Amino acid sequence: MEKIMTKFINSPEAVTAELLEGYVLAYPDQVALAAENIVVRKNPKSEDKVAIVTLGGSGHEPALSGFVGDGMLDCSVVGDVFAAPGAQRLFQALQLMKREAGILLVVLNHSGDVMSANMACQLAERAGIKVRKVLTYDDVSAGIGAPKEDRRGLAGCVPLYKILGAAADEGRSLDELVEIAERYTANSATLAVAMRRCTHPQNDAAITDLPDGIMEIGAGQHGEGGGGRKPLVSADATAAEMVDLLCQQLQPKAGSKLMLIINGVGATTHMELNIVFRKAYKELVARGYEIAVSRIQEILTVQEQAGFQMVMAVLDDDHINYLKNKPSNAPYWVEIGR
Amino acid sequence: MEKIMTKFINSPEAVTAELLEGYVLAYPDQVALAAENIVVRKNPKSEDKVAIVTLGGSGHEPALSGFVGDGMLDCSVVGDVFAAPGAQRLFQALQLMKREAGILLVVLNHSGDVMSANMACQLAERAGIKVRKVLTYDDVSAGIGAPKEDRRGLAGCVPLYKILGAAADEGRSLDELVEIAERYTANSATLAVAMRRCTHPQNDAAITDLPDGIMEIGAGQHGEGGGGRKPLVSADATAAEMVDLLCQQLQPKAGSKLMLIINGVGATTHMELNIVFRKAYKELVARGYEIAVSRIQEILTVQEQAGFQMVMAVLDDDHINYLKNKPSNAPYWVEIGR
């Protein structure tokens, strides 16, 4: 019997190439394909400024390539579904982006991405390409205070792309950008909650398969699990528990200016995301914090997974300035607070 | 036995109030609640310009209130989930928006919304409020050339909000805005395709309940059906069939400048939406058309329904100008082609 399709795709092998082709056709003024699976700005910025590059598997749209554009990423190097792009392709992208000002490579902490990045950077150094890496490791599901090697990179990378893109546009040096990035990553944290079944588009295998009415706080982006499964509670109870865990990790001082993003990962409705945001906001204000930057949006998805990621950061004024006051034309970045 | 929750909500009765509260907390620089279920701009525009107002039930987030902001809607009047807001609330909003330049009320063709709008406009006229209505009826599932009374308002309203908001900012008169709107609605068409089950957040009843592997082209926004059910085919075959039907309706002349939007309605991934866009774009270019405005985004959803709406319009140059070259800070409007 022929397999039943449940997604709008053509050949499973072609999903990454076809989605990227559709993407650059839809946003021709902002992005282009420089080579297979290498998304760049339509209008490259001047070479005296540091290039911001990232890498990661497809299947998380609009991330990561949705944030290529003026004022954000210069280049996104795309792997197949949930797979790292490999060192050779990343090296190819670093060659394209080569410049005296240097390249800052933002790497989400997933083993394949880290391995690709390390190998590509070795190749780049041998080829005389100036490149530095910064790791994002915002997931807190490994436990409060867990070492950063044990913490995965989740949706917290996206605001970092904005901060770095704006700072690079201002002419900040590679060393300065590394400092800005590390100050952000040290003060950002994300917690994911998953619900219901979702499937891999290429083999229809369950990425996660939670029974109705069960949720998992601390889920990863590819069904890694890592959290506890328990019966779904109310939006308010879920939000309060997640805020508490994130605050335990970040330990913001009273009066801190926070970023709060509720990132829908797929099937959970914007309606629900708004309701969750409402409670998280109120919890944080009750703790004496100011919400300086906020957003409710699908920025990094996990196929048709139900659930969301709560992304939080303690921001400095220059982070806030780069997030709020510098325009970007990346197709999925919505300006904040204009 | 207690009912199993499957959505992140609190009380089913409170979803609309709570989601709107979360929304205005997340976007405090752009939107505010003027009264219960009445969303307005944070910074009202000058009263010598026509106000653009719309109405509709909740449950379709980010529409409709996500498009309130500078350069788009002045006011969105919200009903409960999938329910019209009622004439009294709409009248209240018209009183708030009252001005000599007048109010243009954009009404999606759904019986409850139309009835609320007609009654509220009668009340407004008696109260000396200058208001005109424009109806959107982009759905083509009733058949090619069906009378507009039989055609529902789908996601095609969103670009119209942008066009009207930009034109009103320029100081166009109420009569001129009606003409601009009717020229758009006469030349726009949408087709929706649904797949899989989704549920109402208040009673957990199935809004649509399609078996795995079955799709329905011509589905409405609330499970009205109206299309034919058939086994899911490839993304390319689906896109080609929908493009053909939309072109039969619109009959664009060779060389026409088109708008093409793939609107995800909930659970269908951005990955799939990109793949569908790719084929639709190629089909239209092969027919001799130019894609002048394009987007892949969830602008109007149907809870966690899988599927999408293909929104198409034949645009005049002034429509293109209003869509592309005039900024808006509405929280869910992403600038096109900067």
Interface residues (C-beta under 8 A of the other chain):
Chain A: I4 M5 T6 K7 F8 I9 N10 V15 E18 L19 L20 E21 G22 Y23 L25 A26 Y27 P28 D29 Q30 S58 G59 E61 P62 G66 D70 M195 R196 P201 D212 G213 P231 L232 V233 S234 A235 D236 T238 I262 G266 A267 T268 T269 H270 M271 E272 L273 N274 I275 V276 F277 R278 K279 Y281 K282 I291 S294 R295 I296 Q297 E298 T301 Q303 E304 A306 F308 N329 P331 Y332 W333 V334 E335 I336 G337 R338
Chain B: I4 M5 T6 K7 F8 I9 N10 V15 E18 L19 L20 E21 G22 Y23 L25 A26 Y27 P28 D29 Q30 S58 G59 E61 P62 G66 D70 M195 R196 P201 D212 G213 P231 L232 V233 S234 A235 D236 T238 I262 G266 A267 T268 T269 H270 M271 E272 L273 N274 I275 V276 F277 R278 K279 Y281 K282 I291 S294 R295 I296 Q297 E298 T301 Q303 E304 A306 F308 N329 P331 Y332 W333 V334 E335 I336 G337 R338
